[in-house]
Amino acid sequence: MISLSDAAVTEVKRVMKDASYDSDPYLRIGVAGGGCAGFDYKLSFVDKSEYTEDIYNKYNQDGITVIVDKKSELYIDGTTIDWYNDLMKQGFTFNNPNASRTCGCGESFSV
């Protein structure tokens, strides 16, 4: 299971509100090959019609529906996503207990 910190929930809801979606989209979380460490994290909003039970696992947290494709979940199960914001940098961070190595920016990892 993937979880969002309170700060990440607040930021996701802010982005959803600012984007003025016609309906509440799902937050899709996954990984793709690439980055300096092997895998990149991927976050996107998708329409509810994108969800199919045979491809994705679905979770609800604080009013946000999160879908994770089952292949990606093998690499990121147990990950907590947080929102980081200071004067020099802002963005989502990933605390992935499955990562054996991460890159300096924290946007890619290997297992």
BAPAFI-432922 format. One record per residue (C-alpha): x, y, z. Coordinates in nm, 4 decimals. Layout:
N
+----------+----------+----------+
:     east :    north :       up :
+----------+----------+----------+
:        X :        Y :        Z :
...
+----------+----------+----------+
This chain:
111
+----------+----------+----------+
:     east :    north :       up :
+----------+----------+----------+
:   0.0000 :   0.0000 :   0.0000 :
:   0.1097 :   0.3550 :  -0.0741 :
:   0.0354 :   0.6320 :   0.1752 :
:   0.0331 :   1.0100 :   0.1566 :
:   0.1459 :   1.2371 :   0.4391 :
:  -0.0886 :   1.5115 :   0.5565 :
:   0.1207 :   1.7664 :   0.3632 :
:   0.0999 :   1.5560 :   0.0451 :
:  -0.2781 :   1.5196 :   0.0827 :
:  -0.3116 :   1.8970 :   0.1182 :
:  -0.0979 :   1.9591 :  -0.1922 :
:  -0.2791 :   1.7005 :  -0.4058 :
:  -0.6151 :   1.8518 :  -0.3100 :
:  -0.4842 :   2.2022 :  -0.3869 :
:  -0.3652 :   2.0969 :  -0.7332 :
:  -0.6943 :   1.9198 :  -0.8041 :
:  -0.8899 :   2.2300 :  -0.7033 :
:  -0.6672 :   2.4669 :  -0.9028 :
:  -0.6934 :   2.2477 :  -1.2131 :
:  -1.0750 :   2.2637 :  -1.1998 :
:  -1.1403 :   1.9057 :  -1.3065 :
:  -1.4989 :   1.8278 :  -1.4122 :
:  -1.5005 :   1.5361 :  -1.1691 :
:  -1.2661 :   1.4141 :  -0.9000 :
:  -0.9822 :   1.2412 :  -1.0850 :
:  -0.7791 :   0.9531 :  -0.9508 :
:  -0.4168 :   1.0051 :  -0.8498 :
:  -0.2132 :   0.7497 :  -1.0438 :
:   0.1211 :   0.6504 :  -0.8921 :
:   0.3731 :   0.4310 :  -1.0683 :
:   0.7308 :   0.3791 :  -1.1761 :
:   0.9021 :   0.3685 :  -1.5133 :
:   1.2501 :   0.2712 :  -1.6183 :
:   1.4872 :   0.5647 :  -1.6312 :
:   1.6542 :   0.8228 :  -1.4171 :
:   2.0058 :   0.8042 :  -1.2850 :
:   1.9277 :   0.5207 :  -1.0410 :
:   1.7125 :   0.2913 :  -1.2575 :
:   1.3454 :   0.3760 :  -1.1935 :
:   1.1592 :   0.7087 :  -1.1940 :
:   0.8512 :   0.7783 :  -0.9834 :
:   0.5454 :   0.8872 :  -1.1816 :
:   0.2486 :   1.0870 :  -1.0518 :
:  -0.0463 :   1.1930 :  -1.2640 :
:  -0.4168 :   1.2597 :  -1.2484 :
:  -0.6389 :   1.0348 :  -1.4586 :
:  -1.0088 :   1.0108 :  -1.5241 :
:  -1.1955 :   0.7425 :  -1.3331 :
:  -1.2483 :   0.5551 :  -1.6599 :
:  -0.8731 :   0.4740 :  -1.6657 :
:  -0.9134 :   0.2406 :  -1.3687 :
:  -0.9452 :  -0.1303 :  -1.4346 :
:  -0.9302 :  -0.3788 :  -1.1495 :
:  -0.7040 :  -0.6221 :  -1.3343 :
:  -0.4314 :  -0.3567 :  -1.3884 :
:  -0.4537 :  -0.1328 :  -1.0798 :
:  -0.4879 :  -0.1561 :  -0.7045 :
:  -0.7082 :   0.1199 :  -0.5632 :
:  -0.6822 :   0.2958 :  -0.2262 :
:  -0.8715 :   0.5827 :  -0.0677 :
:  -0.7021 :   0.8269 :   0.1634 :
:  -0.8567 :   1.1443 :   0.3011 :
:  -1.0934 :   1.1805 :   0.0054 :
:  -0.8271 :   1.1060 :  -0.2591 :
:  -0.8551 :   0.7922 :  -0.4693 :
:  -0.5094 :   0.6544 :  -0.5454 :
:  -0.4473 :   0.3913 :  -0.8102 :
:  -0.1189 :   0.2037 :  -0.8497 :
:  -0.0507 :  -0.0369 :  -1.1327 :
:   0.0230 :  -0.3804 :  -0.9945 :
:   0.3691 :  -0.4058 :  -1.1555 :
:   0.4809 :  -0.0750 :  -1.0045 :
:   0.3472 :  -0.1702 :  -0.6650 :
:   0.6032 :  -0.4499 :  -0.6470 :
:   0.8717 :  -0.1779 :  -0.6312 :
:   0.6965 :   0.0863 :  -0.4220 :
:   0.4772 :  -0.1046 :  -0.1770 :
:   0.5043 :   0.0612 :   0.1639 :
:   0.6167 :   0.3966 :   0.0207 :
:   0.5094 :   0.7175 :   0.1910 :
:   0.4768 :   1.0231 :  -0.0310 :
:   0.5369 :   1.3583 :   0.1360 :
:   0.5304 :   1.7209 :   0.0207 :
:   0.8473 :   1.9228 :   0.0791 :
:   0.8474 :   2.3011 :   0.0574 :
:   1.1210 :   2.5481 :   0.1476 :
:   1.2900 :   2.8484 :  -0.0114 :
:   1.5235 :   2.6418 :  -0.2292 :
:   1.3061 :   2.3494 :  -0.3339 :
:   0.9541 :   2.2166 :  -0.3353 :
:   0.8033 :   1.8928 :  -0.4538 :
:   0.6915 :   1.5471 :  -0.3627 :
:   0.9369 :   1.3181 :  -0.1865 :
:   0.9236 :   0.9396 :  -0.1679 :
:   1.0223 :   0.7349 :   0.1351 :
:   1.0506 :   0.3926 :  -0.0304 :
:   1.1530 :   0.1072 :   0.2002 :
:   1.2264 :  -0.1114 :  -0.1057 :
:   1.4889 :   0.1220 :  -0.2543 :
:   1.8442 :  -0.0017 :  -0.2206 :
:   1.9827 :   0.3181 :  -0.3757 :
:   1.8400 :   0.6600 :  -0.4642 :
:   1.9761 :   0.9424 :  -0.6715 :
:   2.0792 :   1.2752 :  -0.5205 :
:   1.7561 :   1.4503 :  -0.6154 :
:   1.5382 :   1.1657 :  -0.4816 :
:   1.3406 :   1.1280 :  -0.8028 :
:   1.4782 :   0.7895 :  -0.9017 :
:   1.5769 :   0.4690 :  -0.7253 :
:   1.6948 :   0.1133 :  -0.7702 :
:   1.5946 :  -0.2063 :  -0.5922 :
+----------+----------+----------+
